[in-house]
């Protein structure tokens, strides 16, 4: 089916195949995924003009989600609407991930060179931080020092301490709440 076929033509050709695929017809499933992939590439290419290198990754991510969620399909709905809803969610997830990452970084060409110079650490601030950290229970203090001061990931801090990753997250959360209270006092 051509990529520029109307949505009704696409749905008319896709739905019977999808229903056969849902009933266990592997050949129909393969054809459905091929047709859906072609349609998704066009859909995502139009919406991701600033991220052309990510289009194929998102197509594959969407196809995987379709495969994993195929049991949630309601035969009363158009297949294409269900597919596009999943694709939209994947696209929004990508934008959120990219936005968070991109907001953390400036292009090196745009950074003022004076901002690249190392700044001497303020000794008084470090002493204040050390004093506040001593007010925390050992587990909270260690979790905060490893993740927030030394910059280790939660997984790395977990490996170093032997505590589970969730325990590290809980200790950091509780410790930061307690530090905030101590600073306000």
N, C-alpha and C positions, 0 to 999 in steps of 0.2 A: 504494500500500500504506500503510495507516495507520501512524503513528509507534508506536502501542502494540501493533502486531502482535507475535506471539511470535517469538523468534529463528529458530525452525524455519520458520515461514511466510515470514519475511523471506528467509532463505537459499534456500528452495524457489523463491521468485519471482525471486531475484537471480541465482542461479548460471547458469541457462540463458541469461539475458540477457548475463551477463558473458562466458560462453564465446562467444556470438555476437559480442560486442564485440571480444573477443580475435582473432576470425577476420576482423575488419575491418568489421563492421556498425556504421556510424556512428550510426544511429538507436538501436540497442540500447545503444551506449556512452553516448549522451546520457541515455537513460532510467535507466541504471545510476547514472550520476553524480547525477542528480536524486534517486533513491531513497536513495543512500548519503548525500547531503548532508542529507536530512531526518533520517535515522537518526543521523548524526554530531551534528547540532545538539542533539538530545535527549540523547545520550550526553555531549557536552561541557558542555551547560548544567547537568546534574546535578553534574558534577565541578568546574565553574568558577563556583560561585555567588558567590564573592568577586571574580570578574573577568568580569562579564557583558558588558562592552564588548569583550572579546577573543574571545568565542565565534565570531563570524562570521569573524574573521581566521584563527582556527585551523582552522575548517572549510575555508576556501579553501586554506590551507597544506597541509592533509591531502589535499584533492582534487588539488592540484598534485603532491604526492609520489606519490599513487596513479597519476597519469598518467605521471609520469617513471619509476616503478618497475613499471609494469604488466607488463613483460617478466619480472619475477621471480616472478610469480604461479604457484603450483603447482596445476594443476587437481585434484589429489588432495585438496586442502584446501578447507574452506569459504571462500567469498569473504569472508563477514562476519568471520571470525576474522582473515584477512589484513588486511582494512581496519582492524579495531579495533587490531591490533598496531601498524600504522603510526600510527593516531590516538594511541595511548598514548605512542609515542615522541615525537610532536610535542608532546603535552601535557607530558611530562617536560622536553623542551627548553624550553618556555615557562616552566615553573616555575623551571628553573635560571636562565634569563635574567632573569626577574622577581626571583628571590631575590637574585641578584648586584646588580641595580640597586637594588632596594628596601632591601637591607642598607646601601647606601652613603648613603642619604638618610633623614633624619628629617623628619616632617611639621613644617612651620614652626610650627604651633600648639604642638607638643610640645617645641620647643627653648627652653632657658633663654636669655633675652635677653642675659645676660652672655656667653654662648658666641658670640654674634654679633659681639661687639666685636673689632676687629683687635688682634692681639697683636704687639708690637714684636719684630722678628726678633732672635734672639740672635746678636750679632756674632761671638762666639767660635765658635759652632757653624758659622757660615758660613765663617770662616777655616779651621777644621779640615777642612770639606768641600772647600774650594778646594785646600788642601794635599794632601789625598788624591787629588783628581782630577788633580793635576799628575803623579802617579805613573803614570797610565794613558797608553797610546798615544793619539795625537790622535784617531783615529777612534772609539775607545771613549769618550773623554772628551766629544767633541762629541755623540755619540749619547745619552749619559746626560744631559748638560746640557739638550739640546733636549727630550727626552721626559720626564725625571723632575724636572728643576729648573724648566724653563720651562713644562712641561705640554703640549707639542705632541703631536699624535697621531703614530704611526709614519709615516703617509702625509705629514703636514706636514713632519716631519723629513726624510723622503726627498726631498721637493720642494726643501727648503731646501739640502740638501747635494749632491743629485744622485746619491746612493747609492740602491740599490733598497731597498724596504721590508724584504725579508728580510735584507739586509745590515745595516740599522739594528737589527733585532731581534737579530741575532747579536752585533753590537757591544755592545748594551745588556746582553745576557745575559753575555757574556764580561767586560765591564767590571764588572758588579755582582759576579760571582764573584771577580774580582781585588780589588775593594774590600773584600769580606768577608774575604779572606785578609789584606789589609793591616791591617784593623782588629783582627784576632785577634793579629797579630804584636806 
